[in-house]
């Protein structure tokens, strides 16, 4: 990633293509309490100021970040927005990516059960690269 002296733009040289690679806005000293999903897990900021795995089963666990390190603990890196590669993903390129009803995961199909949270989380740049840009706007499936 390059930031030019005139501060008008940030250029991404290339999309990340190796597992765990990212180009992103990060929090560098986050506390992550739950993350069994590893790198690429959808996270929510809990009321204690720590991150837990997100899911779309209700509105309280909306996605606000993504894990760029595996495991739990203090001083973890979490992504607020950017590009990340996870070779375990198999997205359809160009498709929307939504928060899943499975803890810490994403889907390209909106959750369909009444009461589920429908939250846009980004766009698939390749089968394994996500542009993560979670929306603060969501709705509950009626």
DSSP file (Angstrom, degrees, kcal/mol; ACC not computed):
  #  RESIDUE AA STRUCTURE BP1 BP2  ACC     N-H-->O    O-->H-N    N-H-->O    O-->H-N    TCO  KAPPA ALPHA  PHI   PSI    X-CA   Y-CA   Z-CA
    1    1 A X              0   0    0      0, 0.0     2,-0.4     0, 0.0    11,-0.2   0.000 360.0 360.0 360.0 139.3    0.0    0.0    0.0
    2    2 A X  E     -A   11   0A   0      9,-2.4     9,-2.5     2,-0.0     2,-0.5  -0.968 360.0-165.6-123.5 136.1    1.3    3.5   -0.9
    3    3 A X  E     -A   10   0A   0     -2,-0.4     7,-0.2     7,-0.2     2,-0.1  -0.988  22.8-139.7-117.1 123.1    0.3    6.8    0.6
    4    4 A X    >   -     0   0    0      5,-1.2     3,-2.4    -2,-0.5     5,-0.2  -0.462  20.4-111.0 -86.3 156.0    1.5    9.7   -1.5
    5    5 A X  T 3  S+     0   0    0      1,-0.3    -1,-0.1    -2,-0.1    -2,-0.0   0.763 114.7  60.9 -57.5 -31.0    2.9   12.9   -0.1
    6    6 A X  T 3  S-     0   0    0      1,-0.1    -1,-0.3     3,-0.0    -2,-0.0   0.533  99.4-137.3 -78.2  -2.3    0.0   15.0   -1.2
    7    7 A X    <   +     0   0    0     -3,-2.4    -2,-0.1     2,-0.2     3,-0.1   0.686  68.2 121.2  57.8  21.8   -2.3   12.8    1.0
    8    8 A X  S    S+     0   0    0      1,-0.2     2,-0.3    -4,-0.0    -1,-0.1   0.698  73.3  10.2 -86.8 -19.4   -5.0   12.7   -1.7
    9    9 A X        -     0   0    0     -5,-0.2    -5,-1.2     2,-0.0     2,-0.5  -0.998  52.2-143.3-157.3 155.1   -5.1    9.0   -2.1
   10   10 A X  E     -A    3   0A   0     -2,-0.3     2,-0.4    -7,-0.2    -7,-0.2  -0.997  27.1-154.0-119.1 126.3   -4.0    5.6   -0.8
   11   11 A X  E     -A    2   0A   0     -9,-2.5    -9,-2.4    -2,-0.5     2,-0.7  -0.863   8.4-144.3-107.1 133.2   -3.2    3.1   -3.5
   12   12 A X        -     0   0    0     -2,-0.4     3,-0.1   -11,-0.2    11,-0.0  -0.859   8.4-158.1 -92.5 116.9   -3.4   -0.7   -3.1
   13   13 A X  S    S-     0   0    0     -2,-0.7     2,-0.3     1,-0.2    -1,-0.2   0.925  70.3 -18.1 -62.1 -46.2   -0.6   -2.3   -5.1
   14   14 A X  S    S-     0   0    0     -3,-0.1    -1,-0.2     0, 0.0     2,-0.1  -0.984  74.4 -95.6-158.1 151.7   -2.3   -5.7   -5.4
   15   15 A X        -     0   0    0     -2,-0.3     2,-0.1    -3,-0.1     7,-0.1  -0.473  52.0-100.5 -67.9 142.3   -5.1   -7.6   -3.7
   16   16 A X        +     0   0    0      1,-0.1    -1,-0.1    -2,-0.1    68,-0.1  -0.416  44.4 172.8 -63.8 139.8   -3.8   -9.9   -1.0
   17   17 A X        +     0   0    0     68,-0.1     2,-0.4    -2,-0.1    -1,-0.1   0.406  48.5  81.6-132.4  -1.1   -3.6  -13.5   -2.3
   18   18 A X  S >  S-     0   0    0      1,-0.1     3,-2.5    67,-0.0    67,-0.3  -0.861  94.8 -85.5-107.7 147.4   -2.0  -15.5    0.4
   19   19 A X  T 3  S+     0   0    0     -2,-0.4    67,-0.2     1,-0.3     3,-0.1  -0.205 113.5   9.4 -53.8 126.5   -3.9  -16.8    3.4
   20   20 A X  T 3  S+     0   0    0     65,-2.5    -1,-0.3     1,-0.3    66,-0.1   0.305  92.2 135.6  87.9  -8.5   -4.0  -14.2    6.2
   21   21 A X    <   +     0   0    0     -3,-2.5    64,-2.3    64,-0.1    -1,-0.3  -0.430  28.9 172.0 -71.5 148.4   -2.6  -11.4    4.0
   22   22 A X  E     -B   84   0B   0     62,-0.2     2,-0.4    -3,-0.1    62,-0.2  -0.983  35.9-156.8-153.1 160.4   -4.4   -8.0    4.3
   23   23 A X  E     +B   83   0B   0     60,-2.1    60,-2.8    -2,-0.3     2,-0.3  -0.931  53.8 123.5-136.0 110.7   -4.3   -4.3    3.4
   24   24 A X  E     -B   82   0B   0     -2,-0.4     2,-0.5    58,-0.2    58,-0.2  -0.952  68.1 -90.7-161.3 167.6   -6.4   -2.5    5.9
   25   25 A X  E     -B   81   0B   0     56,-3.0    55,-2.8    -2,-0.3    56,-1.1  -0.882  57.5-171.6 -88.3 125.6   -7.4    0.0    8.6
   26   26 A X  E     -B   79   0B   0     -2,-0.5     2,-0.5    53,-0.2    53,-0.2  -0.838  35.5-139.7-124.7 155.9   -6.5   -1.8   11.9
   27   27 A X  E     -B   78   0B   0     51,-2.6    51,-2.0    -2,-0.3     3,-0.4  -0.980  23.5-165.7-103.1 127.2   -6.9   -1.6   15.6
   28   28 A X  E    S+     0   0B   0     -2,-0.5    -1,-0.1     1,-0.2    51,-0.0   0.569  76.1  40.8 -97.0  -8.9   -3.6   -2.9   16.9
   29   29 A X  E    S+     0   0B   0     46,-0.1    46,-0.3    49,-0.1    -1,-0.2  -0.230  77.4 147.8-133.8  46.9   -4.3   -3.5   20.6
   30   30 A X  E     -B   76   0B   0     46,-2.3    46,-3.0    -3,-0.4     2,-0.6  -0.498  43.8-132.0 -82.6 150.9   -7.7   -5.0   20.7
   31   31 A X  E     -     0   0B   0     18,-0.4    20,-3.0    43,-0.2     2,-0.6  -0.925  20.6-165.4-100.6 122.6   -8.9   -7.6   23.2
   32   32 A X  E     +Bc  73  51B   0     41,-2.7    41,-2.7    -2,-0.6    20,-0.2  -0.943  12.1 177.9-111.5 117.2  -10.6  -10.6   21.6
   33   33 A X  S    S+     0   0    0     18,-2.9     2,-0.4    -2,-0.6    19,-0.2   0.833  71.1  25.8 -88.5 -36.2  -12.6  -12.8   23.9
   34   34 A X        +     0   0    0     17,-1.1    -1,-0.3    37,-0.1     3,-0.0  -0.990  60.8 140.2-133.9 128.7  -14.0  -15.3   21.5
   35   35 A X        +     0   0    0     -2,-0.4    36,-0.7    -3,-0.1     3,-0.4  -0.406   5.7 148.7-163.3  78.5  -12.5  -16.4   18.1
   36   36 A X  S    S+     0   0    0      1,-0.2    36,-0.0    34,-0.1    34,-0.0   0.519  73.2  70.7 -86.2  -5.7  -12.7  -20.0   17.2
   37   37 A X  S    S-     0   0    0      1,-0.2    -1,-0.2     5,-0.1     2,-0.1   0.634  87.1-159.4 -85.0 -15.2  -13.0  -19.0   13.5
   38   38 A X    >   +     0   0    0     -3,-0.4     3,-1.8     2,-0.1    29,-0.2  -0.350  53.8  10.7  75.0-153.4   -9.4  -17.8   13.3
   39   39 A X  T 3  S+     0   0    0      1,-0.3    29,-0.2    29,-0.2    31,-0.1  -0.423 132.9  24.4 -63.9 130.0   -8.2  -15.4   10.6
   40   40 A X  T 3  S+     0   0    0     27,-3.2    -1,-0.3     1,-0.3     2,-0.2   0.481  84.6 149.8  92.9   4.1  -11.1  -13.9    8.8
   41   41 A X    <   -     0   0    0     -3,-1.8    26,-2.5    26,-0.2     2,-0.3  -0.499  51.0-117.5 -72.5 137.3  -13.6  -14.4   11.6
   42   42 A X  E     -D   66   0B   0     62,-1.3    12,-2.3    24,-0.2     2,-0.3  -0.597  38.4-165.4 -72.1 130.5  -16.5  -11.9   11.8
   43   43 A X  E     -DE  65  53B   0     22,-2.9    21,-2.9    -2,-0.3    22,-1.7  -0.875  14.2-155.7-122.6 152.6  -16.3  -10.0   15.1
   44   44 A X  E     - E   0  52B   0      8,-3.2     8,-2.2    -2,-0.3     2,-0.8  -0.948  24.6-120.6-122.2 146.7  -18.6   -7.7   17.0
   45   45 A X  E     - E   0  51B   0     -2,-0.4     6,-0.2    17,-0.3    17,-0.1  -0.796  35.2-150.7 -87.9 113.7  -17.6   -5.1   19.6
   46   46 A X    >   -     0   0    0      4,-3.0     3,-2.0    -2,-0.8    15,-0.0  -0.254  28.8 -99.7 -81.2 169.6  -19.3   -6.1   22.9
   47   47 A X  T 3  S+     0   0    0      1,-0.3    -1,-0.1     2,-0.1    -2,-0.0   0.669 121.0  62.3 -66.3 -17.3  -20.4   -3.7   25.6
   48   48 A X  T 3  S-     0   0    0      2,-0.2    -1,-0.3     1,-0.0     3,-0.1   0.418 119.0-109.0 -86.8   3.0  -17.2   -4.5   27.6
   49   49 A X  S <  S+     0   0    0     -3,-2.0   -18,-0.4     1,-0.3     2,-0.2   0.513  84.5 114.9  83.7   4.9  -15.1   -3.1   24.8
   50   50 A X        -     0   0    0    -20,-0.1    -4,-3.0   -18,-0.0     2,-0.4  -0.668  66.8-112.0-103.8 161.8  -13.8   -6.5   23.8
   51   51 A X  E     +cE  32  45B   0    -20,-3.0   -18,-2.9    -2,-0.2   -17,-1.1  -0.777  33.2 174.4 -98.5 139.0  -14.4   -8.4   20.5
   52   52 A X  E     - E   0  44B   0     -8,-2.2    -8,-3.2    -2,-0.4     2,-0.2  -0.858  44.7 -77.8-129.7 165.5  -16.5  -11.6   20.2
   53   53 A X  E     - E   0  43B   0     -2,-0.3   -10,-0.3   -10,-0.2     2,-0.2  -0.460  49.6-137.7 -68.3 137.9  -17.6  -13.6   17.2
   54   54 A X        +     0   0    0    -12,-2.3    50,-3.3    -2,-0.2    51,-0.4  -0.526  24.1 174.5 -90.9 158.1  -20.5  -12.0   15.4
   55   55 A X        -     0   0    0      6,-1.5     3,-0.5    48,-0.2     6,-0.3  -0.970  36.5-124.1-158.3 163.1  -23.6  -13.7   13.9
   56   56 A X  S    S+     0   0    0     44,-2.3    61,-2.9    -2,-0.3    45,-0.2   0.164  78.2 105.7 -95.2  17.2  -26.8  -12.8   12.2
   57   57 A X  S    S-     0   0    0     59,-0.2     2,-0.3    43,-0.2    -1,-0.2   0.631  96.5  -8.8 -73.9 -10.8  -29.2  -14.6   14.6
   58   58 A X  S >  S-     0   0    0     -3,-0.5     3,-0.7    59,-0.1    59,-0.2  -0.960  77.5 -95.4-170.2 175.1  -30.2  -11.2   16.1
   59   59 A X  G >  S+     0   0    0     -2,-0.3     3,-0.8     1,-0.2    57,-0.0   0.616 106.0  73.7 -82.1 -11.1  -29.2   -7.6   16.1
   60   60 A X  G 3  S+     0   0    0      1,-0.2    -1,-0.2   -16,-0.0    -4,-0.1   0.688  95.8  49.1 -78.2 -16.4  -26.9   -7.7   19.2
   61   61 A X  G <  S+     0   0    0     -3,-0.7    -6,-1.5    -6,-0.3    -1,-0.2  -0.129  76.5 156.1-115.7  37.2  -24.0   -9.5   17.5
   62   62 A X    <   -     0   0    0     -3,-0.8     2,-0.4    -8,-0.2   -17,-0.3  -0.233  49.3-100.7 -62.2 152.9  -23.7   -7.4   14.3
   63   63 A X        +     0   0    0      1,-0.1   -19,-0.3   -19,-0.1    -1,-0.1  -0.611  50.6 154.2 -81.4 128.1  -20.3   -7.4   12.6
   64   64 A X        +     0   0    0    -21,-2.9     2,-0.3    -2,-0.4   -20,-0.2   0.421  66.5  12.7-127.8  -6.5  -18.0   -4.4   13.2
   65   65 A X  E     -D   43   0B   0    -22,-1.7   -22,-2.9    68,-0.0     2,-0.4  -0.954  61.9-131.7-159.1 172.7  -14.6   -5.9   12.6
   66   66 A X  E     -DF  42  79B   0     13,-1.6    13,-3.0    -2,-0.3     2,-0.3  -0.999  28.4-113.0-137.6 139.6  -12.7   -9.0   11.2
   67   67 A X  E     + F   0  78B   0    -26,-2.5   -27,-3.2    -2,-0.4    11,-0.2  -0.525  26.8 177.7 -73.6 130.9  -10.0  -11.0   12.8
   68   68 A X  S    S+     0   0    0      9,-1.6     2,-0.3    -2,-0.3   -29,-0.2   0.310  74.2  48.5-111.2   4.1   -6.6  -10.7   11.1
   69   69 A X  S    S-     0   0    0      8,-0.5     2,-0.1   -31,-0.2   -29,-0.1  -0.975  85.9-120.4-134.3 151.2   -5.0  -12.9   13.8
   70   70 A X        +     0   0    0     -2,-0.3   -34,-0.1   -31,-0.1    -2,-0.1  -0.453  68.9  24.7 -84.4 163.7   -6.1  -16.2   15.1
   71   71 A X  S    S-     0   0    0    -36,-0.7     2,-0.2    -2,-0.1    -2,-0.1  -0.165  80.4 -79.6  84.0-174.1   -6.9  -16.9   18.8
   72   72 A X        +     0   0    0    -39,-0.1     2,-0.3   -36,-0.0   -39,-0.2  -0.723  64.6  80.4-124.2 171.3   -8.0  -14.7   21.7
   73   73 A X  E    S-B   32   0B   0    -41,-2.7   -41,-2.7    -2,-0.2     3,-0.4  -0.776  72.5 -42.7 128.4-170.2   -6.3  -12.4   24.1
   74   74 A X  E    S+     0   0B   0     -2,-0.3   -43,-0.2   -43,-0.2   -44,-0.2  -0.476 108.7  32.9 -92.4 165.8   -5.0   -8.8   24.4
   75   75 A X  E    S+     0   0B   0    -46,-0.3     2,-0.2     1,-0.2    -1,-0.2   0.836  80.6 155.1  57.4  37.8   -3.0   -6.9   21.8
   76   76 A X  E     -B   30   0B   0    -46,-3.0   -46,-2.3    -3,-0.4     2,-0.5  -0.642  44.4-119.8 -90.4 151.4   -4.7   -8.6   18.9
   77   77 A X  E     +     0   0B   0     -2,-0.2    -9,-1.6   -48,-0.2    -8,-0.5  -0.805  33.0 179.4 -90.1 128.4   -5.0   -7.0   15.4
   78   78 A X  E     -BF  27  67B   0    -51,-2.0   -51,-2.6    -2,-0.5     2,-0.4  -0.990  22.3-129.5-129.0 143.0   -8.6   -6.5   14.2
   79   79 A X  E     -BF  26  66B   0    -13,-3.0   -13,-1.6    -2,-0.4   -53,-0.2  -0.730  19.2-178.4 -93.0 133.8   -9.6   -5.0   10.8
   80   80 A X  E    S-     0   0B   0    -55,-2.8    54,-0.4     1,-0.4     2,-0.3   0.754  76.6 -11.4 -94.2 -33.3  -12.1   -2.2   10.6
   81   81 A X  E    S+B   25   0B   0    -56,-1.1   -56,-3.0    52,-0.1    -1,-0.4  -0.935  92.3  71.9-164.6 142.1  -12.1   -1.9    6.8
   82   82 A X  E    S-BG  24 132B   0     50,-2.4    50,-3.7    -2,-0.3     2,-0.4  -0.955  72.1 -43.4 148.8-164.1  -10.0   -3.3    4.0
   83   83 A X  E     +BG  23 131B   0    -60,-2.8   -60,-2.1    -2,-0.3     2,-0.3  -0.843  47.2 174.2-105.9 137.3   -8.9   -6.3    2.0
   84   84 A X  E     -BG  22 130B   0     46,-1.9    46,-2.6    -2,-0.4     2,-0.4  -0.998  19.6-143.6-144.2 144.3   -8.2   -9.7    3.5
   85   85 A X  E     + G   0 129B   0    -64,-2.3   -65,-2.5    -2,-0.3     2,-0.4  -0.905  18.2 172.2-109.2 133.7   -7.5  -13.1    2.0
   86   86 A X    >   -     0   0    0     42,-2.6     3,-2.1    -2,-0.4   -67,-0.1  -0.919  20.7-157.0-138.1 111.4   -8.7  -16.4    3.5
   87   87 A X  T 3  S+     0   0    0     -2,-0.4    42,-0.1     1,-0.3    -1,-0.0   0.564  90.4  69.1 -69.7  -5.8   -8.0  -19.5    1.3
   88   88 A X  T 3  S+     0   0    0     40,-0.1    -1,-0.3     2,-0.0     2,-0.1   0.606  84.5  88.6 -82.7 -13.3  -10.9  -21.3    3.1
   89   89 A X    <   -     0   0    0     -3,-2.1    38,-0.0    39,-0.2    -3,-0.0  -0.486  53.2-171.8 -81.1 155.2  -13.4  -19.0    1.4
   90   90 A X        +     0   0    0     -2,-0.1    38,-0.2    38,-0.1    37,-0.1  -0.435  22.9 169.5-142.6  64.4  -14.9  -19.7   -2.0
   91   91 A X        -     0   0    0     36,-2.6     2,-0.6    35,-0.2    38,-0.1  -0.309  41.3-111.2 -75.2 157.3  -16.9  -16.6   -2.8
   92   92 A X    >   -     0   0    0      4,-0.2     3,-2.1     1,-0.1    32,-0.3  -0.834  47.4-108.1 -84.4 121.9  -18.4  -15.8   -6.2
   93   93 A X  T 3  S+     0   0    0     -2,-0.6    32,-0.2     1,-0.3     3,-0.1  -0.236  99.6  13.8 -57.7 133.0  -16.3  -12.9   -7.5
   94   94 A X  T 3  S+     0   0    0     30,-3.3    -1,-0.3     1,-0.3     2,-0.1   0.313  97.7 129.6  86.4  -7.8  -18.1   -9.6   -7.5
   95   95 A X    <   -     0   0    0     -3,-2.1    29,-2.5    29,-0.1    -1,-0.3  -0.426  63.8-103.5 -82.0 154.4  -20.9  -10.8   -5.2
   96   96 A X  E     -H  123   0B   0     27,-0.2     2,-0.4    12,-0.2    27,-0.2  -0.417  30.8-144.2 -69.0 149.2  -22.1   -9.2   -2.0
   97   97 A X  E     -H  122   0B   0     25,-2.6    24,-3.2    -2,-0.1    25,-1.2  -0.979  17.9-171.2-121.9 131.7  -21.0  -10.7    1.3
   98   98 A X  E     -HI 120 107B   0      9,-3.8     9,-2.6    -2,-0.4     2,-0.2  -0.780  33.3 -93.0-119.3 158.4  -23.4  -10.8    4.3
   99   99 A X  E     - I   0 106B   0     20,-2.0    12,-0.4    -2,-0.3    20,-0.3  -0.557  47.3-136.5 -68.2 135.4  -23.0  -11.7    7.9
  100  100 A X        -     0   0    0      5,-2.2   -44,-2.3     2,-0.3   -43,-0.2  -0.464  15.3-122.5 -92.0 163.6  -23.9  -15.4    8.4
  101  101 A X  S    S+     0   0    0    -46,-0.3     2,-0.5   -45,-0.2   -44,-0.2   0.548  93.5  88.4 -80.2  -8.3  -26.1  -17.0   11.1
  102  102 A X  S >  S-     0   0    0      1,-0.1     3,-1.9   -46,-0.1    -2,-0.3  -0.803  98.5 -96.7 -89.9 130.4  -23.0  -19.2   12.0
  103  103 A X  T 3  S+     0   0    0     -2,-0.5   -48,-0.2     1,-0.3     3,-0.1  -0.155 101.1   0.4 -50.2 128.5  -20.7  -17.6   14.5
  104  104 A X  T 3  S+     0   0    0    -50,-3.3   -62,-1.3     1,-0.2     2,-0.3   0.558 107.8 111.5  75.4  10.3  -17.8  -15.7   12.9
  105  105 A X    <   -     0   0    0     -3,-1.9    -5,-2.2   -51,-0.4     2,-0.3  -0.747  52.5-142.7-121.4 165.8  -18.6  -16.5    9.3
  106  106 A X  E     -I   99   0B   0     -2,-0.3     2,-0.3    -7,-0.2    -7,-0.2  -0.788  13.9-169.4-118.5 162.2  -19.8  -14.8    6.2
  107  107 A X  E     -I   98   0B   0     -9,-2.6    -9,-3.8    -2,-0.3     4,-0.1  -0.960  29.1-138.8-145.5 160.2  -22.2  -15.8    3.4
  108  108 A X  S    S+     0   0    0     -2,-0.3     2,-0.5   -11,-0.2   -12,-0.2   0.274  89.1  75.3-103.0   9.7  -23.2  -14.7    0.0
  109  109 A X  S    S-     0   0    0    -11,-0.1     3,-0.1     0, 0.0   -11,-0.1  -0.986  88.6-118.7-119.5 126.1  -26.9  -15.5    0.7
  110  110 A X        -     0   0    0     -2,-0.5     8,-0.1     1,-0.1   -10,-0.1  -0.361  39.5 -99.4 -60.1 138.2  -28.9  -13.2    3.0
  111  111 A X        -     0   0    0    -12,-0.4    -1,-0.1     6,-0.3   -12,-0.0  -0.334  36.4-164.4 -57.2 141.9  -30.1  -15.0    6.1
  112  112 A X        +     0   0    0     -3,-0.1     2,-0.3     2,-0.1    -1,-0.1   0.464  47.3 105.4-115.9  -3.0  -33.8  -15.9    5.6
  113  113 A X  S >  S-     0   0    0      1,-0.1     3,-2.3    29,-0.0    28,-0.3  -0.604  80.5 -98.2 -84.8 140.2  -35.2  -16.8    9.0
  114  114 A X  T 3  S+     0   0    0     -2,-0.3    28,-0.2     1,-0.3    -1,-0.1  -0.297 111.2  24.8 -53.5 131.7  -37.6  -14.4   10.7
  115  115 A X  T 3  S+     0   0    0     26,-3.2    -1,-0.3     1,-0.3   -56,-0.1   0.240  89.1 134.5  94.5 -12.3  -35.6  -12.3   13.2
  116  116 A X    <   -     0   0    0     -3,-2.3    25,-3.3    25,-0.1     2,-0.5  -0.394  58.8-118.6 -68.7 148.5  -32.3  -12.7   11.5
  117  117 A X  E     -K  140   0C   0    -61,-2.9     2,-0.8    23,-0.2    -6,-0.3  -0.770  19.4-151.9 -86.4 126.7  -30.1   -9.6   11.1
  118  118 A X  E     +K  139   0C   0     21,-3.3    21,-1.5    -2,-0.5     2,-0.4  -0.893  27.2 166.3-102.1 108.1  -29.4   -8.7    7.5
  119  119 A X        -     0   0    0     -2,-0.8   -20,-2.0   -20,-0.3     2,-0.3  -0.979  32.3-138.2-131.3 121.6  -26.1   -6.9    7.4
  120  120 A X  E     +H   98   0B   0     17,-0.5    15,-2.7    -2,-0.4   -22,-0.2  -0.590  23.6 175.1 -72.6 132.2  -23.9   -6.2    4.4
  121  121 A X  E     -     0   0B   0    -24,-3.2    12,-2.2     1,-0.3     2,-0.3   0.540  48.8 -70.5-118.6 -12.1  -20.2   -6.8    5.1
  122  122 A X  E     -HJ  97 132B   0    -25,-1.2   -25,-2.6    10,-0.3     2,-0.4  -0.992  50.4 -66.0 156.2-162.2  -18.5   -6.3    1.8
  123  123 A X  E     -HJ  96 131B   0      8,-1.7     8,-3.0    -2,-0.3     2,-0.7  -0.980  36.7-117.9-132.5 139.7  -17.7   -7.5   -1.7
  124  124 A X  E     - J   0 130B   0    -29,-2.5   -30,-3.3    -2,-0.4     6,-0.2  -0.674  26.5-179.9 -77.4 116.0  -15.9  -10.6   -3.0
  125  125 A X  S    S-     0   0    0      4,-2.5     2,-0.3    -2,-0.7     5,-0.2   0.724  74.4 -11.4 -87.8 -25.2  -12.9   -9.4   -5.0
  126  126 A X  S    S-     0   0    0      3,-1.5     3,-0.3    -3,-0.1   -35,-0.2  -0.876  89.9 -81.0-154.1-178.2  -11.8  -12.9   -5.8
  127  127 A X  S    S+     0   0    0     -2,-0.3   -36,-2.6     1,-0.2   -35,-0.0   0.795 132.2  24.6 -62.2 -26.5  -12.9  -16.4   -4.5
  128  128 A X  S    S+     0   0    0    -38,-0.2   -42,-2.6   -40,-0.1     2,-0.5   0.338 108.1  82.4-122.4   4.8  -10.6  -15.9   -1.5
  129  129 A X  E     -G   85   0B   0     -3,-0.3    -4,-2.5   -44,-0.2    -3,-1.5  -0.959  54.4-167.9-119.7 126.3  -10.3  -12.1   -1.1
  130  130 A X  E     -GJ  84 124B   0    -46,-2.6   -46,-1.9    -2,-0.5     2,-1.0  -0.922  19.6-145.5-111.1 131.1  -12.9  -10.0    0.7
  131  131 A X  E     -GJ  83 123B   0     -8,-3.0    -8,-1.7    -2,-0.4     2,-0.6  -0.875  29.6-152.5 -88.2 105.5  -13.2   -6.2    0.6
  132  132 A X  E     +GJ  82 122B   0    -50,-3.7   -50,-2.4    -2,-1.0   -10,-0.3  -0.727  38.4 144.0 -88.6 117.2  -14.5   -5.8    4.1
  133  133 A X        -     0   0    0    -12,-2.2   -52,-0.1    -2,-0.6   -11,-0.1  -0.534  34.1-157.1-150.7  72.4  -16.6   -2.7    4.6
  134  134 A X        -     0   0    0    -54,-0.4     2,-0.3   -13,-0.2   -13,-0.2  -0.267  13.1-127.2 -66.9 137.7  -19.4   -3.5    7.0
  135  135 A X        -     0   0    0    -15,-2.7   -72,-0.1     1,-0.1    -1,-0.1  -0.587   4.8-151.6 -80.5 140.3  -22.5   -1.4    6.9
  136  136 A X  S    S+     0   0    0     -2,-0.3     2,-0.5   -17,-0.0    -1,-0.1   0.562  81.6  83.6 -82.5 -10.0  -23.8    0.2   10.1
  137  137 A X        +     0   0    0    -17,-0.1   -17,-0.5     2,-0.0     2,-0.3  -0.816  57.9 152.5 -95.7 132.3  -27.2   -0.1    8.6
  138  138 A X        -     0   0    0     -2,-0.5     2,-0.3   -19,-0.1   -19,-0.2  -0.919  26.5-147.9-146.7 168.1  -29.0   -3.4    8.9
  139  139 A X  E     -K  118   0C   0    -21,-1.5   -21,-3.3    -2,-0.3     2,-0.5  -0.973  19.7-117.1-140.5 161.3  -32.5   -4.7    9.1
  140  140 A X  E     -K  117   0C   0     -2,-0.3   -23,-0.2   -23,-0.2     2,-0.2  -0.838  35.8-111.7-100.0 130.2  -34.3   -7.6   10.8
  141  141 A X              0   0    0    -25,-3.3   -26,-3.2    -2,-0.5   -25,-0.1  -0.410 360.0 360.0 -62.3 124.7  -35.8  -10.3    8.6
  142  142 A X              0   0    0    -28,-0.2   -28,-0.2    -2,-0.2    -1,-0.2   0.426 360.0 360.0 -86.5 360.0  -39.6  -10.1    8.9
